Amino acid sequence: MTGPPGVGSSVDPAGTATRSAFDTAASGDLARTLDVLHDINFAPTHSDRIVVAMRDGRVVADAPADLIRRADVLELVTDTQVEVREIDCRPVALYYS
C-alpha cells in the first residue's frame, strides 16, 4: 500500500507520476498494489479498479476505473456537481462547489 501525505494530489503531481510508474513496474502480472489517491482525474488514469470509501465510512463505489469516471458516480461520491469532458482524447472531471 502506498499513499504518503501530499503525494497523489495536486500538491505533488511529479511525485505522484513517479510513484505510479514505480507501482506499475513493481506490481508485475500477479501482484496487486493499493494506492490511496485523492485526485479524481489521476486515479482512474493509473488504476484498473477504483474503490471509493467516502460516505460515513462505507464504500460508495467499487468498479473498474472507466465506470467510476462518470458524472453521475462522481457526483454521488463527492456530493458536488461534476461534468466529465473529453480533453485530448481523455475524460477529465471538472467539479464545482
C-alpha positions in Angstrom: 0.0 0.0 0.0 1.3 3.4 -0.9 0.0 6.9 -0.4 2.1 9.2 1.8 0.5 12.6 2.6 0.8 15.1 -0.2 1.5 12.5 -2.9 -1.4 11.6 -5.1 -2.8 15.1 -5.2 -2.3 18.4 -6.9 0.2 19.2 -4.2 2.9 16.9 -5.8 2.0 15.9 -9.3 5.6 15.0 -10.2 5.9 12.7 -7.2 2.5 11.1 -8.0 3.5 10.3 -11.5 6.9 8.9 -10.4 5.2 6.7 -7.7 2.6 5.5 -10.2 5.4 4.4 -12.6 7.2 2.6 -9.7 4.0 0.9 -8.6 3.2 -0.3 -12.1 6.7 -1.8 -12.5 6.7 -3.3 -9.1 3.3 -4.9 -9.3 4.1 -7.3 -12.2 1.5 -9.7 -13.6 0.4 -11.4 -10.4 0.9 -8.8 -7.6 -1.6 -6.0 -6.7 -0.8 -2.6 -5.5 -3.1 -0.5 -3.3 -2.7 3.3 -3.7 -4.5 6.0 -1.8 -5.1 8.8 -4.2 -7.3 11.9 -3.9 -7.1 13.3 -7.5 -10.3 12.2 -9.3 -8.6 12.6 -12.7 -5.3 10.9 -11.9 -6.6 7.8 -10.1 -8.7 6.4 -13.0 -5.9 7.0 -15.4 -3.4 4.9 -13.4 -5.7 2.3 -11.9 -7.6 -0.8 -13.1 -10.2 -0.6 -10.3 -11.3 2.2 -8.0 -12.8 1.7 -4.6 -14.2 4.9 -3.0 -15.0 4.9 0.7 -16.1 8.5 1.3 -19.6 8.3 2.8 -19.9 7.7 6.5 -17.0 5.2 6.3 -18.9 3.0 3.8 -17.8 2.1 0.3 -19.9 4.2 -2.1 -18.4 2.9 -5.4 -16.3 -0.1 -6.3 -15.9 -0.6 -10.1 -13.5 -0.6 -13.0 -11.9 2.8 -13.4 -13.8 3.7 -16.6 -17.1 3.2 -14.7 -16.1 5.5 -11.9 -15.1 8.4 -14.0 -18.7 9.3 -14.9 -20.5 12.4 -13.8 -23.4 10.6 -12.0 -21.0 8.4 -10.0 -18.6 11.2 -9.1 -21.5 13.5 -8.1 -22.7 10.7 -5.7 -19.3 10.3 -4.3 -18.3 13.9 -3.9 -21.7 15.5 -3.3 -20.7 18.1 -5.8 -21.7 19.0 -9.4 -19.3 17.2 -11.8 -19.0 17.4 -15.5 -16.9 14.9 -17.4 -15.4 16.2 -20.7 -13.1 14.7 -23.3 -9.9 16.7 -23.4 -7.0 15.4 -25.6 -9.0 12.2 -26.1 -9.2 11.5 -22.3 -12.2 12.0 -19.9 -11.5 14.8 -17.4 -13.7 15.5 -14.4 -14.5 19.2 -13.8 -16.1 19.8 -10.5 -17.7 22.8 -8.9 -18.9 23.6 -5.4 
